[in-house]
């Protein structure tokens, strides 16, 4: 699943490639929006919101998508077409006025709403770790309060609940909990996550602006402290990294942690 920093980078790339372009042809392959026609509208820009992506037009319309595990957006050069097997998974194709095509493929979530109604698709999200809502310590404190409000919920699940704080995916949640020495199974109400969320914002911002590698160790290998390292020795204390499969977790996500470093 795409993390918040990945979506922010994608939004910036799509904005640079398509903002200002006029849509010359429209094909939406979604049962609710199959008759929608964006022809003649100009792409105003792309905005990330947590893990959600918003493309706005000058007709006050927003194309909302969520990539989850499978989705992607691509811009095809003039006259280029998708391979037949990929074209079968096309959800939306917008031909631009220079004959390039903006294509959304395998998008599990695709919605068209009026820009004034964006709250219908992203209004449920908590403070965005890459947005203005967490730019100040006061804003991050509000986000931290949302995580603590998870109560008896494991803190890892609270961090991944986009209604509490938006932008953290499974990799960042696992790594940040390790870096701050927090057992992922601790009840959310027993944790003070303010320092963790401040660190999260800094790391996500760095991943967007400087280094997209999502390297949390600072080493060439391994790049992560616990994520994906089940059974291997902890890089700090040599304790084998513990792992629980997604089917055995209350939040339905694979979880890694170091029993020695995280308490």
N, C-alpha and C positions, 0 to 999 in steps of 0.2 A: 504494500500500500504506500502511495506517495506520502512523503512527509511535508510539513508546511513549507520548509525551505525549498523543496523541489517544486512545489506549486508556484511559489513566488518567482523562482527563476524562469519557469515556463511562461508565466504571465508576462514577465519582462521581455522574453524572447518573442512571444506572439505579438506583443504590443509593438515592438520595434519592426516586425515584419509586416504587420497588417493595419496598424492604426492609420486612418486617413484614406484607406482604400474603400471603394464603393463596391457593393455586392451586385454582381451582374447576373447571377443565377443562384437558385436555392433548391436544395433537395434535402428534406428532413424525413428521416426514416424512423418515425416514432408514431405509434398509433394515435396519441393525443394531439400531436402537432404536425401530422403529415400534410395538412393543407396550409400550413404557415408559409408565407412568402416574404422573404426579407429583401427581395430584389429592389434595387434603388436606394437602399439604406447605406449609410456610411459607417464604417467601424470607428467608433470613438476611442475605444481602448479596452484593455483587459485589466481586471482587478482581482487579486487573490484575497480570499477570506478564509483563514484557516486552511483546510484541505480542499476548499471549494474554489471554483474558477468562474468568474463572471465576465462575459464579453458584452459590452454595451454598444448600442448604435445610436445614431442621431435622431432616430424615430422614437426614442425613449423606450426601447425594447432591450431586454437582457437575455442572452443565451447563458443559462446556468448549467454547469456540469460538475461531476465528481468522478475522478478517475478510478478510485478504489484500487483493486489489484490489476485490472486489465486495460483500463482506458488510456488513450493517448490522442494528442492533437498533432497534426503535421501540416506543413505548407508545401504543396507540390509546385514545382516550377511550371512555367507556361507550357501548356500542351502535354504535361506529364499525367500519367494515369496510375492508379494503384494496381498492383498485381491482382489477378482475378480472385485469389483466395482471400486477400485482405479486403478487397472491395465488397465481398459478401458480408463483412462485419462493419461496414460503414453505417454510422448513425446520422451524420449530418455532413453535407458538402456544400460549401459556399464558394461559388466561382467569383473571383475578384475581377475588377475592370482591366487588369493587365494580363488576364488569362491564367493567373495562378489559381490554385484551389486550396482553400482552407478546409481540412478534413478532420472530423472527429470520429475515431475508430474504437469500437468495443466499449463505448461509454456506458457504464451501468446506470448512470443517472444523467438525464438530459431533460431540461425544463426550459420553456420559454415563458417569461413573465414581463410585465411592464417594469421598467426600471424603478418606478415609484413603489412597486410591490416586491422588491428584492427581499424584504423582511420575511416573506412567505417561505423562502427557501434557505435563508441564512440567519434569520432572526433568532433561531434557537441556540445559536452558537455562543459560547462564552467569550471572554476577552481574548483577542487574537495576539499571540506572542510576537508577531511581526508587525502588528498594527499600532496605531496611536493609543489604543486603550491601555497598553502596558508600557508605554514610553516613560512613565514616571513611577517612582516607588509606590506612590499611592495607588496607581492603577494595578501594579503587580500585586499589591496587598489585597486588592479586591479579587484578583484571580486566585490568589492563595486561599482566601476565605472560601471560594467556591470549591476548591479541592478538599479542604478540611470538612466542608459540609457533606462530603461523601460518607461521613460517619463510620459505620462498621465495614464499609466497602474497602477492599485492599487498596492501598495508595496507588499501586500501578494501574488499577482499573479507573480510579478517579482521575489520574493524569491523562488517561486515554479517552475519557469521556469528554467529547468535544463541546458538550453543553456546559462544562465547568471551565475549561480552558481550551482554546482552539489552536491547533498547529502541531501538536506533538503526535508523532507516530510511534510505532512499537520500538523501533531502534533507538530513537532519542530518549524515550521513557526509560528503557532498560539501562542505557548508558548513564543517564543523569542520576538515576537512583544509585547506581554503583559509585559514581564519582562523589556523591554526597553521603555515602555510607548508610543508606536507608534500605531496610529489608522491604522488598516489594509487597510482602504479605501483611505488613503492619496496617492496622486500621487507619484510614485516612484522618480520622479525628485526632489521632495521637501524634501527627506529624506537623511540623512547621515548614511548609514548602516554599517560603518566600525566597530564601537564598537559592534554592534549586530553580525556581522560575526565573529569577534574575539571571542566573547562569544560562538557563535555556534560551532566553531571549538573545543574550550575547552570542551564544554559539550558533543559533539559527541565523542571526544577522550576518555573522562571519561566513557561514555557509552560502548565503545568498550573494554577498558582496565580494568575497575574497577567494574562498576555497570550497568548491562544491563537493569535495570528496567525502564529507561526513566522517572524517578521520577523528576519532576521539582520544586515541592513545598518543598521538604525535609520532608514532613509529611507522615505518614502511610496512611492517607486518608483525603482529596482527594489527589491523586498523581499529578494532573494537576491544573493549575490556571484557565484556561478558556476552554481548549479542552474538549468537551463532557459535559460541564456544563451549557447548555442553560437554562436560567431562574433562575438559582440558584444564591444566593448572592455572589458577589465578596469577596474573602478572605481578601482583603485589605480595600475596601470601602463600601461593602455591596450592591452596585448597582447590579441589576439583570444582569447576563451575557446575552448579545445579541447574536443572532444566525441568520444566513441566510443559507437557504438550497442550495445545490449545483446547483439546477436548476435555481436559481435566482442570481447566481454570474457569472461575466464575465469569470472567470477562471475555472468554473465547479467544484468547491470544497466547501464542507461545511466550514463555517467560523464562529468562535466564537470570541468575544471580550468584554471588559468591557468599556462601554461608559464613565465611571467615571475616569478610570485610563489611558485610551488610547486616546490621542488627537492629 
